[in-house]
């Protein structure tokens, strides 16, 4: 149970990291687009 839970937590953390990176990239892209216009 502990191992399974640990793996689930790892998966959630890695998924959250990916989402966070995506949001950062989107924010930077929008900022650059706004600045360039």
N, C-alpha and C positions, 0 to 999 in steps of 0.2 A: 504493500500500500504506500509506504513512504517513498519508494523508488518511483512508482507511477505518479504520485502527487508531485514529486520533484521534477519529473519530466514534463508534466502538464504546466507547471510554473515556468519552466525554462521555455516552453513553446509560447506561452503567453507573453513572456518578457521579450522574446525575439520578435514576435508579431507586433508588439507595441513599439519596439525599436524601429521596425520597418515603417509603421504608420507615422511615427514621429518624424522620421527622415523624410517621408513623402510630404508631410505637412510643411516641413522646413523648406523643401525644394519648391513647393507650390507658392509659399509665401514669398520666397526670394524671387521667383519668376514674376509674380504679380507686381512686386515692388519695382523690379527692373523695367517691366513693361510700362508702369505708371511713370517712372522717372524718364523714360525715353520719349514719351509723347509730349 
